[in-house]
Amino acid sequence: MKSPVRKMFDGIASRYDFLNHFLSCYQDVLWRRYCCKRLKKMMAAGMLAEKSIDEMPRDLNKVRLLDLCGGTGDFANTFRKIFESGCVCARDFVVDPAVIGDFSYGMLAEVKPKKIDAHAVQLDAMKMPFAERQFDVILNGFGMRNVPDARGALLESYRVLDEGGYLCVLEFFSPRNLFNKFFYKVLAPLFIPVMGAFFSGKRDAYEYLVNSIIRFLPVDQFCKMAEECGFEVKQVKMFDGGISFGVFLHKPGKA
């Protein structure tokens, strides 16, 4: 039996990308691009710290990617474009066919028309069907707050991430400052459900969106939880005054 949240995402899948872009004034596109560019720099710096260019094996630049709670694959698509453009350490990165994992079949059905080089897998973020240390990078864009147990999702991400790998969480965290509290508790409930209902016919889905942000952890508490799960917090990037954050987590073991 489908959970109410999963059923809700199935129902808005066809309009999900458009409404994400529209409601954020296309800032979500810029946030994803920043995260992918920053990951590329972090990984390149780690490679240089570990070995000289001449000592690098030819497959060192290959990246095994999981887009967790990946929805329609926007984050994975951006990642590939960023990582396979330009040159790092005398070689380009090569991204293996990504795995896009999500609990919503409706969302995953939107991946195929985009012709992304990826495999879509319906899964539970707290119990993934993968072996340990299977991925070099895990992306999680606006999905962590939809998981019933964020700690469980972090622990499971840690398990399937290889040593030296990165988890990037792009998310709307519970607001702390006065501006964001006013935005999410006063302004957002007034216009986001109305716009969502107008374009998708699913007002309840966008009421859920606003409520899920208010109920979620503040970013500092999330970072503390990630450290308790074994991650190192490499960077916390605030976007647009705290509307969203990019949290860059590293699994120790390699540079």
N, C-alpha and C positions, 0 to 999 in steps of 0.2 A: 504493500500500500504506500502511495506517495505521501511524503510529509507535506504539510501546507506550504512551507517555504519552497520546496522543490517544485511543487505544482505551480506556485506563483511565478517562478523563474521560467518554467516551460511556457507559461502564458504570455510573457512579455519578450520572448527571445527574438522575435522578428523585428522588434523596434528598439531593442536594447542598445545597440551601438549608436543609433541616431540620437536617442534621448540622453545617453551619456555625454555625447558631444554637445548637444543643444543646451542641456541644463548646466553644464560647466563652462559654456561659451568656448568650447574646444580647448580648454585648459588641460583636460585629461590627456589629450594627445601630447601636449608639451611635457606633462609630468612623466608619462611613460618614456618619452624620448630622453629626458634627463636621466632617469633611472638606468636605462640601458647604456647610455654613454658613460655614466659613472661606473657601472659594473665593468665595462670594457677597460677603463683606466685602472681599476683596482686589480683586475686579473692580469693585465699586462705588467703592472708594477710587481705583482707577486712572482710572475715568471722571471723577470729580470733579477729579482732578489735571489731567486733560487739557483739559476744557472746563467752562464753566458750564452749569447746567441748561438755560437758555434757548437755548444754542447747540447742544444735542445733537440730532442728527437722530433721527427717530422710530424708525428701525430699529437704533439703537445698542445697545439693550437685548436684541436678538435674540442667542441663543447657539446656535452650531453645536457639537453635542456628539458625541464619539466615546467609547464605553465599550469600551476595548481589553482583550482577554482578559476580556471582559465576562460570560462564562458565561451565566447565566439572566437577566441584566439587573437584578439588585438595585441595583447602584450607580447605574445610569442612572435607575431608577425613583425612588430617593431624591433624586437630583439635581433631577429635575423638580419633585418635591413641595416641596423647599426653595426652589428658585429662583423658583417661581411663587407663593409665599406671601409676603405682606408687601410693602412698598413700598420701593424704593431709588431715590434721586435723582428723586423725584416721578413715577417710572414703575415698573411691575413689569417684571422680566425676563420675556422670552418665549423658551422653549426650542423650537427647531425639532425636528421628529421626529428622535430620536437615531439614531445608527448604533451597533449593538452588534456588535462584531467578536470572533470567537473561532475557534480552530482545530477545536473539537469541535462537530460537527453535533448530537450528542445534547444538549449543553448549550443550543445555540441553539434547539432544538426546544421547550425549556421556556419560551421567551420568549412565544410566542403565547398560551398559556392565561392569562398574566398581563394581557393586553390593554394592554401598554405601548405608548405612541405612539413606535414605533421600527422601524427596519429591521434585521433580523438578517443579518449577512454573514459567511460562513466565510472566514477569511483567515489569512495568515502575518504575525505582528507585525513581522517583520524585512523584509517586502516587501509593503507594503499597496497595494491597488488604488485609491489616491486621488491626486488632484492635490496639488501643493504648496499649503500655506497654506489648507487646506480647513476646518479646525476651529478654534474658539475655546478649547475645553476638551477635554482628553483625561483620562479617568479610567482607572486601572489598579489594580484591587483584587485582590490576592493572585494576580497572574498573572505578574509580572515574573520570578519565580524559576523559572517553568515554561518560559520562553523559552530556547532553547539558547545564545543570544548576547545578554546584557542590553545590551551596548554597541550592538549592531546595532539592537535595539528602541528604544533611546533616540535614536539618530540618525534612525531612520525616523519616530519620533514628532515629533522636531524638524522634520523635513521637511514633514509634513502639518499642523503647527500654525501658525496665523497669528501674525504679529508681535504681541507683547503678550499672547499666549495663555498658558494654564496647563496643565501636566501635573501631576496629583495621583497619586502612587503610594502606595497603602495596602498594606503588606506585612509579612510575618514575615521579618525579617532575621536573619542568623546572630548568635547571642547573643554578647555580650561580657562582661557582668557575671556574677558568680558565681551569683546567683539564677536568671537565665535559662539559663545553661549547665546548672545542675542540673535545671531544669524540662524543657528540650528534650532533654537527653542521658540523663536518668534517669527522670523521671516520665512525660513524653509518650510515649516508646516503650512504656511499660507499659499505659497506658489508652486512648490514642487509637486504635491499631489494633484493640483489643478492641471498643471502642464502634462503630467504623466497620464491623467485621465483623458485629456484632450487628444493626445497623440497615440495612446495605446489602448484606451478604454479600460484601463486597470488602475483605478485610483488607489485601491487597497495596497497594491504593490509599492507605490511610491510613498504612501503613508508608512509602510513597513520600512522603507529605505531611511526615512528621517528618524524614526524611532530606534532603528538598529544602531545608528550613529550615537545617539544620546545614551543608549544602554551599554555601548562598548567601553573598553578600557581607555583611559587616557594614554597618550603615547609613552610617557615615562614609566607607567606601570607595565605596559606591554614589553618595553625594553628590559625591565627587571625580570619579567617572566622568561624572556628569551635567554637571558644570561643564566637563569636557574636551570634551563633546559640544555645548557652546554655551549650556547653560541657566544661569540664575541660581537659586541655592537661596534661596527666600524664607523658608521655615520648615521645621523638622523637629519634629514633634509626637510625643512618646513617649506611648504608651497603656499603662496598667496596668503600670507599672514596666519597660517595655521588651518586653512580650509582642509588641506590634506597633508600627509607626511609620507616621505619615502624612508624606510628603515632598512639599512644595509647590515646584514648579519653574516658572520663568517664562522665556518666550522673549523676549529683549530686542527693542525696536523701537518700543514704545509705552509710555506710562506704566502 
